[in-house]
Amino acid sequence: MKMKFKFYFKYFLLWLLILPWINYKTFINIWSSNTQEANATTTYTVEKWDIKNSIEIVWDTSLVDEQSLQFNKAWTITQVNFKAWDSVKKWDTIAEIDSSEAQVSIEDAKINLENAKINLEQLYEWPEESNILQQKNSIANAENSLKMAKQELENLKISQQNDITKLNTSIETSKKELESSKASLELAKKELELLVKEIADSTEDTETKQNSTITNIEDDFRSYNIDIEKIIQECDYIMWVTKENQNKNDSYEMFLGAKDSGTKILAKNSLLESISMYDELKQEFDSYNYNWDKETIEELLNNYLDMFYQLYDTTDLIYKTVDNSVESSSVLTSSDISSMKSKIDSYRSSTLSKTSSIKSSIEDLNDLTDDELTAETNQNKIDSKEESIKSQELSIEKKEIDIANSIRNLQETIASQKLSLESKENDIESKEKNLELAKKNLEELYEWPTDENVRKAKNSIKQAELKLQSANENLDDYKLIAPFDWVIRKNEYMVWDKLSNDTNKYVYIENPNLVQITVMLDQIDIVKIKAEDKAIVTFDAYKETPVNAKISLIDTTPTQSSWVVYYEVKIVLDDSDFSEKILSGMTANVEIVTESREEVLLVKTSAIQDTNWKKSAILLKDWKQETVEIETWMSSWWMTEIISWLNLGDKIVEKEFKIETVDNSEWSSWLFNMPGWNRAAWATSGNRTFRQ
């Protein structure tokens, strides 16, 4: 039994290996001997339809919450009809400005129209003596007007030349002051070098240094007295406040500090106080016995320090007084004022310098017995001098900038003057033409009107009518009209407000029905659209209701994201029939139609062949195929417009297929005999067709 089982098992395995190979060879022979080939076609009929190309985007909506209204004229508000949160209707007048000027223009236009009609009537009448006299008066007026204009031109040239001269003088003065400041800076640098050298070379002992310091301070006292007397004397030369000299500035007293009399009074009082303070200080100095007394010297130094502080306040007030002076061509010229300011400014700087020097002397006095403190004091002197040099350098930089600004101002003034001269010359030219016209009108009074004169008179009437119409239309600019029905959120105008060209006041009207969709298009799509192009919007909330829209704005400023350039496009709804509620953030499906054609011949794009830059189609006529060269126009991925060589109703071959048909009668019997085949299932199959 085991032997028989092994034999049948081996036979079964061999049969499993051989049977598939036999079945495969039998199937191939039967298939190849019973297969037939045939061709089949799919056709398309040329029809008339609409075709369009469009850009489709999905984006979110946003609401334009308000519209702002503003007057574009500078005048006075005379009427405000609505306040914040009032409801308005479309065409309501929200506010008005004074329209008297517009009314005058209308009346003037009416008068000009009436005069033009009278002139036409007078062309056919013999001129009266009064008309001739009137025209002669017009000639005389035109001549006088021309003469005055020429005189004004000459006066303007003189005035402009004077202005240029003043600016040049100011620039030259500033340059001289700059040179003086540079010289002072160089002197200060040399003083710094000397100071450093003196400190480095100082080898004297403490006692010698003390004596030297005291001697220097005593010398400084004398120098301070000289400086104080000079400053007070120079200030008195300008203000003349002392009793013996108080009337010496009567010639320019009324111009000095005329722009700010309060500062002038303070300056005089401060100068008198300085004089009194110096008298007391002088007495104290005269009583000084030149003996070593640290406390006495320090007290005297502090008194001189207070004196120079007082002088600084005095010179500062006098500088402001001079700066607020009014120029006079005879007694207080611009040059005089500049000279005074320069001199007072130098004294003002000098007083500050003296205060620094006195402070340094006080420190030196306190540090006489301490070498380290002496060294520190010396370093402070150097630092102080260096700070002074830095301050002077900054002052020089500022003066250089001021000079550059003055030069630029001079150039701008010259350019502005040139425009003024051109305007005046154009005015003279216009007046010369008016004079010629007046003379010609006088000549025409003695002539019978020609056809040309009649046409001109009629044209004048037409022109006057147009001006009257324009004046009436201009009247609307004096009113703010509500553009739609809604609520005023804010009204910044009030009755009797004075409006100017730079007045930023508005009336804000809430408009939640104005929906805006801001989308981003790449550089390929942006060139296909333009402002006011139509669009169709479908909201996910109202999928069955397409809404008309249009492009309101195309921003050509590029925005780059992930190496792709985009441009912003704003789309607003433009459909008065759509009344559904739109909320901010709703999803909108936008279709921008870039190209469209209606009722044109169309075929499927897949039916058109493109070979060697020529387009063709296979025409099926009388069951025969004929290749026809065609011309196309607009095309989409689905349909293409045909403009020649095809007609409505023509049959076009869209695609041709190769078909293989198999007779199943022979190989089905072979399949029936295959082990395990479901004969019932195959019997209902019949013949089968396979496409390649």
ROPA-969717 format. One record per residue (C-alpha): residue in three letters; x, y, z. Coordinates in pm, whole numbers, padded with zeros to 5 digits, always signed. Last residue first. Example, Ala and Ser with C-alpha at 12.3 -4.5 7.8 and 13.67 -1.06 7.14 Angstrom:
# residues 2
ser+01367-00106+00714;ala+01230-00450+00780;
# end
This chain:
# residues 692
gln-00617+04726-02770;arg-00983+04643-02739;phe-01113+04293-02660;thr-01447+04161-02783;arg-01626+03859-02620;asn-01860+03606-02785;gly-02126+03429-02575;ser-02101+03457-02198;thr-02406+03258-02086;ala-02243+02922-02137;trp-01934+03030-01943;ala-02112+03029-01601;ala-02287+02696-01654;arg-01964+02533-01764;asn-01777+02614-01443;trp-01431+02471-01521;gly-01290+02222-01254;pro-01088+02013-01494;met-01065+02159-01841;asn-01309+01991-02083;phe-01532+02294-02109;leu-01227+02506-02179;trp-01150+02302-02487;ser-01511+02331-02595;ser-01482+02708-02545;trp-01168+02709-02759;glu-01364+02607-03065;ser-01683+02818-03046;asn-01521+03129-02896;asp-01471+03313-03221;val-01244+03608-03127;thr-01283+03971-03239;glu-00979+04209-03230;ile-01059+04584-03254;lys-00823+04875-03350;phe-00966+05215-03235;glu-01003+05557-03405;lys-01061+05882-03211;glu-01254+06214-03252;val-01352+06172-03614;ile-01540+06489-03707;lys-01893+06491-03848;asp-02003+06826-03991;gly-02326+06969-03845;leu-02227+07337-03856;asn-01946+07389-04102;leu-01570+07331-04112;trp-01308+07494-04333;ser-01275+07816-04125;ile-01326+07973-03780;ile-01325+07667-03550;glu-01339+07728-03171;thr-01179+07462-02950;met-01333+07258-02663;trp-01205+07063-02359;trp-00866+07206-02253;ser-00973+07544-02384;ser-00931+07711-02721;met-01013+08040-02891;trp-00930+08076-03258;thr-00885+07780-03491;glu-00808+07744-03860;ile-00851+07407-04033;glu-00662+07172-04267;val-00895+06885-04364;thr-00808+06513-04353;glu-01083+06316-04530;gln-01254+06001-04400;lys-01527+05836-04602;trp-01866+05726-04472;asp-02031+05985-04700;lys-01831+06253-04519;leu-01625+06200-04203;leu-01384+06494-04168;ile-01051+06418-03995;ala-00915+06739-03841;ser-00614+06962-03906;lys-00391+07221-03739;lys-00060+07327-03886;trp+00260+07408-03695;asn+00426+07094-03835;thr+00149+06872-03700;asp-00134+06964-03461;gln-00434+06727-03474;ile-00774+06835-03350;ala-01025+06578-03217;ser-00895+06604-02857;thr-00991+06974-02854;lys-01353+06878-02899;val-01525+07080-03166;leu-01689+07421-03150;leu-01852+07660-03396;val-01941+07986-03217;glu-02257+08095-03032;glu-02088+08310-02770;arg-01717+08376-02711;ser-01533+08427-02384;glu-01192+08531-02245;thr-01054+08613-01901;val-01358+08510-01695;ile-01261+08537-01328;glu-01417+08249-01128;val-01417+08295-00752;asn-01524+08029-00502;ala-01584+08213-00176;thr-01538+08072+00173;met-01694+08289+00444;gly-01441+08476+00660;ser-01649+08791+00710;leu-02019+08726+00692;ile-02250+08756+00391;lys-02626+08781+00439;glu-02828+08711+00123;ser-02958+09002-00084;phe-02823+08930-00432;asp-03026+09125-00690;ser-02796+09430-00672;asp-02500+09222-00794;asp-02159+09385-00807;leu-01966+09204-00534;val-01612+09333-00490;ile-01281+09177-00600;lys-00938+09296-00482;val-00626+09153-00651;glu-00288+09115-00477;tyr+00010+08997-00684;tyr+00215+08678-00630;val+00574+08576-00709;val+00669+08215-00628;trp+01001+08130-00457;ser+00820+07997-00148;ser+00634+08328-00112;gln+00719+08648-00296;thr+00492+08951-00303;pro+00501+09182-00606;thr+00353+09535-00604;thr+00122+09546-00907;asp-00188+09588-00689;ile-00495+09524-00903;leu-00811+09694-00777;ser-01190+09674-00822;ile-01220+09344-01010;lys-01590+09269-01062;ala-01867+09060-00910;asn-02187+08882-01010;val-02317+08624-00761;pro-02386+08255-00826;thr-02671+08117-00610;glu-02689+07736-00580;lys-02385+07710-00351;tyr-02518+07960-00099;ala-02312+07892+00219;asp-02021+07764+00012;phe-02026+08102-00162;thr-02020+08122-00541;val-01856+08422-00707;ile-01861+08501-01079;ala-01617+08762-01211;lys-01628+09056-01447;asp-01320+09261-01538;glu-01338+09617-01396;ala-00957+09633-01355;lys-00754+09405-01580;ile-00690+09032-01616;lys-00469+08792-01814;val-00137+08939-01699;ile-00212+08837-01337;asp-00260+08469-01432;ile+00101+08378-01519;gln+00258+08609-01260;asp+00072+08441-00975;leu-00261+08556-00837;met-00339+08643-00472;val-00702+08703-00370;thr-00878+08976-00170;ile-01255+08930-00164;gln-01466+09234-00074;val-01827+09254+00034;leu-02009+09587+00060;asn-02332+09499+00243;pro-02188+09597+00582;asn-02188+09966+00481;glu-02138+10195+00785;ile-02099+10559+00685;tyr-01801+10765+00805;val-01812+11145+00754;tyr-01459+11279+00730;lys-01213+11538+00855;asn-00847+11561+00755;thr-00808+11932+00676;asp-00499+11980+00455;asn-00669+12184+00182;ser-00847+12397+00439;leu-01188+12376+00603;lys-01314+12629+00857;asp-01579+12466+01072;trp-01879+12696+01103;val-02123+12405+01158;met-01949+12087+01268;tyr-01788+11808+01066;glu-01641+11493+01224;asn-01948+11279+01161;lys-01914+10920+01285;arg-02106+10596+01237;ile-02361+10738+00996;val-02615+10462+00933;trp-02741+10305+00609;asp-02899+10373+00270;phe-02642+10446-00002;pro-02415+10714-00152;ala-02513+10982+00103;ile-02444+11323-00052;leu-02186+11567+00089;lys-02263+11907-00061;tyr-02050+12193-00199;asp-01921+11977-00484;asp-02279+11958-00617;leu-02261+12328-00712;asn-01994+12237-00965;glu-02269+12095-01187;asn-02434+12437-01204;ala-02100+12602-01283;ser-02029+12343-01553;gln-02367+12410-01715;leu-02302+12785-01706;lys-01957+12728-01854;leu-02110+12514-02129;glu-02368+12784-02207;ala-02092+13047-02221;gln-01898+12831-02467;lys-02206+12786-02685;ile-02269+13161-02684;ser-01902+13227-02764;asn-01927+12973-03047;lys-02226+13168-03183;ala-02022+13489-03172;lys-01728+13316-03340;arg-01956+13179-03611;val-02100+13526-03672;asn-01753+13676-03690;glu-01644+13409-03940;asp-01949+13468-04154;thr-01852+13832-04171;pro-02009+14111-03970;trp-02027+14450-04144;glu-01722+14651-04045;tyr-01689+14962-03827;leu-01731+14764-03506;glu-01479+14512-03639;glu-01201+14766-03609;leu-01285+14820-03244;asn-01286+14443-03189;lys-00941+14423-03347;lys-00811+14685-03109;ala-00958+14495-02814;leu-00809+14168-02944;glu-00464+14325-02978;leu-00490+14456-02622;asn-00603+14114-02495;lys-00308+13954-02676;glu-00073+14195-02503;lys-00241+14112-02173;ser-00177+13741-02230;glu+00190+13807-02310;ile+00221+14015-01996;asp+00067+13731-01791;asn+00307+13485-01953;glu+00594+13714-01850;lys+00456+13722-01495;ser+00434+13343-01483;glu+00785+13306-01626;leu+00917+13551-01370;ser+00748+13360-01087;leu+00889+13030-01218;lys+01240+13176-01227;gln+01196+13313-00878;ser+01110+12964-00752;ala+01427+12822-00912;ile+01640+13101-00760;thr+01477+13047-00420;glu+01546+12673-00442;gln+01913+12744-00516;leu+01938+12990-00229;asn+01769+12742+00007;arg+02026+12481-00099;ile+02304+12728-00022;ser+02145+12805+00314;asn+02114+12434+00391;ala+02484+12383+00308;ile+02573+12680+00530;asp+02365+12537+00815;ile+02535+12198+00773;glu+02876+12366+00790;lys+02763+12559+01098;lys+02652+12236+01263;glu+02985+12070+01186;ile+03169+12373+01329;ser+02961+12356+01647;leu+03037+11985+01677;glu+03408+12063+01645;gln+03375+12340+01905;ser+03208+12101+02147;lys+03478+11842+02083;ile+03746+12106+02152;ser+03571+12207+02474;glu+03551+11842+02575;glu+03924+11813+02508;lys+03991+12122+02719;ser+03781+11982+03001;asp+03952+11646+02974;ile+04294+11816+02985;lys+04193+12022+03283;asn+04047+11715+03447;gln+04379+11540+03395;asn+04557+11828+03569;thr+04310+11805+03855;glu+04370+11433+03883;ala+04744+11495+03896;thr+04692+11758+04164;leu+04464+11521+04353;glu+04740+11265+04344;asp+04992+11528+04454;asp+04772+11639+04744;thr+04841+11973+04918;leu+04730+12189+04623;asp+04413+11987+04555;asn+04158+12235+04690;leu+04316+12524+04502;asp+04339+12324+04180;glu+03972+12234+04213;ile+03884+12598+04263;ser+04101+12689+03964;ser+03922+12428+03747;lys+03587+12568+03850;ile+03718+12912+03759;ser+03832+12789+03415;ser+03501+12619+03347;thr+03317+12935+03447;lys+03550+13131+03221;ser+03470+12909+02921;leu+03100+12956+02986;thr+03152+13331+02997;ser+03353+13317+02673;ser+03075+13130+02492;arg+02831+13411+02582;tyr+03095+13664+02484;ser+03136+13498+02142;asp+02758+13488+02101;ile+02736+13857+02187;lys+02985+13940+01908;ser+02819+13717+01647;lys+02473+13842+01738;met+02580+14205+01716;ser+02747+14149+01377;ser+02441+13965+01241;ile+02212+14247+01362;asp+02432+14512+01203;ser+02448+14317+00874;ser+02070+14285+00867;thr+02050+14660+00905;leu+01962+14859+01214;val+01983+15235+01138;ser+01894+15287+00770;ser+01756+14970+00610;ser+01585+14866+00929;glu+01559+14504+01036;val+01329+14414+01324;ser+01502+14269+01631;asn+01414+13931+01782;asp+01772+13799+01735;val+01904+14109+01910;thr+01683+14039+02212;lys+01775+13669+02207;tyr+02145+13762+02212;ile+02078+14016+02492;leu+01907+13743+02697;asp+02200+13505+02645;thr+02452+13779+02722;thr+02280+13854+03055;asp+02237+13488+03154;tyr+02606+13429+03075;leu+02702+13743+03267;gln+02520+13614+03577;tyr+02702+13282+03551;phe+03023+13482+03508;met+02956+13672+03831;asp+02860+13356+04020;leu+03200+13211+03925;tyr+03370+13535+04028;asn+03204+13502+04369;asn+03313+13138+04388;leu+03672+13244+04313;leu+03660+13508+04587;glu+03539+13250+04838;glu+03815+13012+04729;ile+04076+13289+04761;thr+03956+13379+05111;glu+03944+13015+05220;lys+04292+12943+05086;asp+04457+13240+05251;trp+04802+13307+05115;asn+04835+13684+05113;tyr+04747+13903+04819;asn+04572+14162+05045;tyr+04222+14138+04882;ser+04035+14463+04953;asp+04042+14558+04584;phe+03885+14221+04498;glu+03592+14280+04732;gln+03536+14627+04590;lys+03543+14486+04240;leu+03292+14215+04335;glu+03048+14478+04464;asp+03076+14680+04146;tyr+03048+14357+03942;met+02714+14269+04101;ser+02576+14613+04027;ile+02681+14592+03662;ser+02543+14236+03631;glu+02213+14345+03787;leu+02188+14630+03537;leu+02257+14381+03255;ser+01989+14143+03385;asn+01737+14423+03403;lys+01810+14525+03044;ala+01792+14165+02919;leu+01464+14099+03104;ile+01313+14409+02941;lys+01425+14288+02595;thr+01286+13941+02660;gly+00946+14094+02730;ser+00961+14317+02420;asp+00969+14015+02188;lys+00950+14108+01816;ala+01079+14461+01872;gly+01406+14331+02021;leu+01591+14638+01889;phe+01378+14819+01631;met+01239+15093+01861;glu+01581+15149+02020;tyr+01752+15202+01684;ser+01820+15576+01684;asp+01755+15611+02058;asn+02061+15400+02129;lys+02263+15674+02300;asn+01989+15773+02544;gln+02090+15542+02832;asn+02458+15636+02816;glu+02520+15832+03137;lys+02248+15645+03322;thr+02366+15303+03224;val+02122+15096+03017;trp+02275+15145+02672;met+02154+14806+02524;ile+02411+14751+02248;tyr+02709+14952+02378;asp+02607+14837+02728;cys+02671+14478+02621;glu+03016+14578+02493;gln+03094+14759+02821;ile+02966+14471+03033;ile+03173+14223+02829;lys+03485+14441+02844;glu+03451+14506+03218;ile+03403+14136+03282;asp+03702+14038+03065;ile+03933+14294+03234;asn+03816+14189+03578;tyr+03862+13821+03487;ser+04218+13891+03370;arg+04296+14059+03704;phe+04147+13766+03891;asp+04331+13525+03660;asp+04663+13686+03761;glu+04571+13620+04124;ile+04479+13264+04031;asn+04807+13219+03849;thr+05003+13353+04147;ile+04814+13125+04383;thr+04884+12829+04157;ser+05250+12919+04121;asn+05290+12958+04494;gln+05122+12624+04551;lys+05323+12459+04278;thr+05644+12594+04430;glu+05539+12461+04769;thr+05451+12122+04624;asp+05777+12079+04439;glu+05831+12175+04079;thr+05879+11911+03819;ser+05607+12006+03567;asp+05724+11901+03222;ala+05433+11666+03161;ile+05178+11916+03293;glu+05320+12198+03084;lys+05335+11979+02775;val+04974+11869+02816;leu+04866+12229+02864;leu+05070+12345+02564;glu+04910+12078+02345;leu+04566+12171+02475;glu+04634+12537+02405;lys+04735+12441+02052;lys+04410+12252+02012;ala+04215+12551+02147;leu+04389+12779+01898;glu+04301+12542+01613;leu+03939+12543+01730;ser+03933+12920+01753;ala+04060+12939+01395;lys+03790+12693+01287;ser+03529+12904+01464;ser+03654+13216+01285;glu+03640+13034+00952;leu+03285+12927+01026;glu+03187+13280+01126;lys+03328+13399+00792;lys+03128+13129+00611;ser+02812+13229+00797;thr+02863+13591+00693;glu+02914+13483+00330;ile+02594+13278+00342;ser+02397+13566+00492;thr+02531+13803+00227;asn+02434+13556-00048;leu+02084+13527+00098;lys+02048+13903+00122;thr+02170+13949-00237;ile+01928+13686-00364;asp+01640+13863-00189;asn+01746+14197-00334;gln+01762+14046-00683;gln+01414+13904-00636;ser+01279+14242-00534;ile+01442+14412-00835;lys+01308+14148-01077;leu+00963+14172-00921;asn+00964+14549-00956;glu+01048+14513-01326;leu+00770+14259-01375;glu+00526+14479-01183;gln+00612+14763-01421;lys+00542+14536-01719;ala+00211+14433-01563;met+00120+14795-01497;lys+00185+14888-01862;leu-00021+14591-01984;ser-00311+14686-01756;asn-00289+15046-01875;glu-00293+14935-02239;ala-00585+14697-02175;asn-00776+14972-01996;ala-00716+15212-02287;ile-00829+14946-02538;ser-01139+14872-02330;asn-01209+15246-02313;lys-01194+15255-02692;gln-01443+14967-02696;gln-01678+15156-02467;leu-01650+15470-02681;ile-01737+15271-02990;asn-02026+15108-02809;ser-02149+15449-02684;glu-02135+15589-03036;glu-02363+15315-03153;pro-02246+15042-03381;trp-02475+14961-03676;glu-02665+14649-03584;tyr-02622+14297-03722;leu-02323+14218-03500;gln-02516+14364-03209;glu-02742+14060-03191;leu-02444+13826-03160;asn-02290+14051-02894;ile-02620+14049-02703;lys-02619+13669-02704;ala-02261+13664-02573;asn-02354+13920-02307;glu-02641+13702-02189;leu-02411+13400-02169;asn-02150+13603-01980;ile-02418+13724-01738;lys-02539+13367-01680;ala-02180+13250-01621;asp-02130+13530-01367;glu-02451+13430-01191;ile-02332+13070-01180;ser-01986+13172-01057;val-02143+13390-00788;gln-02356+13094-00679;ala-02039+12882-00661;glu-01872+13140-00437;ser-02184+13162-00222;ser-02176+12785-00178;asp-02077+12785+00189;ile-02036+12421+00282;glu-02307+12158+00312;ala-02359+11841+00518;ile-02539+11505+00498;thr-02754+11575+00191;asp-02963+11261+00138;trp-02904+11097-00202;lys-02935+10742-00057;lys-03116+10743+00274;val-02963+10819+00610;ser-02996+10677+00960;asp-02842+10880+01243;trp-02573+10697+01445;ala-02346+11006+01459;lys-02503+11333+01350;phe-02704+11433+01042;asn-02803+11762+00878;val-02483+11965+00913;gln-02510+12313+00752;thr-02282+12609+00690;ile-01938+12445+00691;thr-01682+12706+00575;trp-01447+12669+00278;ala-01161+12461+00136;lys-01304+12227-00125;asn-01274+11850-00166;phe-01527+11776+00107;gln-01489+11430+00256;leu-01683+11104+00267;ser-01554+10785+00426;gln-01707+10447+00343;glu-01740+10182+00606;asp-01701+09818+00707;val-01556+09676+00386;leu-01633+09313+00467;ser-01397+09025+00410;thr-01436+08704+00212;asp-01208+08400+00212;trp-01051+08245-00098;val-01095+07971-00358;ile-00962+08061-00701;glu-01066+07983-01059;ile-00918+08164-01359;ser-01133+08156-01673;asn-01147+08060-02038;lys-01482+08066-02217;ile-01682+07893-02487;asp-02047+07923-02589;trp-02201+07668-02821;lys-02257+07604-03191;glu-02209+07248-03307;val-01962+07036-03507;thr-02066+06672-03455;tyr-01816+06440-03286;thr-01719+06090-03404;thr-01582+05773-03238;thr-01428+05518-03478;ala-01391+05135-03510;asn-01132+04925-03702;ala-01132+04541-03743;glu-00898+04241-03669;gln-00997+03869-03657;thr-00884+03599-03406;asn-00971+03226-03460;ser-00631+03071-03557;ser-00430+03280-03311;trp-00666+03197-03023;ile-00677+02816-03092;asn-00297+02792-03111;ile-00244+03007-02802;phe-00501+02812-02595;thr-00345+02470-02688;lys+00006+02591-02593;tyr-00119+02721-02255;asn-00322+02406-02177;ile-00025+02177-02248;trp+00209+02386-02025;pro-00047+02396-01741;leu-00092+02013-01759;ile+00280+01914-01744;leu+00367+02026-01389;leu+00046+01916-01215;trp+00058+01585-01405;leu+00410+01514-01278;leu+00298+01577-00918;phe+00001+01341-00959;tyr+00219+01064-01106;lys+00461+01093-00810;phe+00168+01067-00565;tyr+00027+00772-00753;phe+00357+00582-00725;lys+00411+00672-00356;phe+00062+00552-00269;lys+00119+00223-00452;met+00446+00159-00258;lys+00283+00239+00076;met+00000+00000+00000;
# end
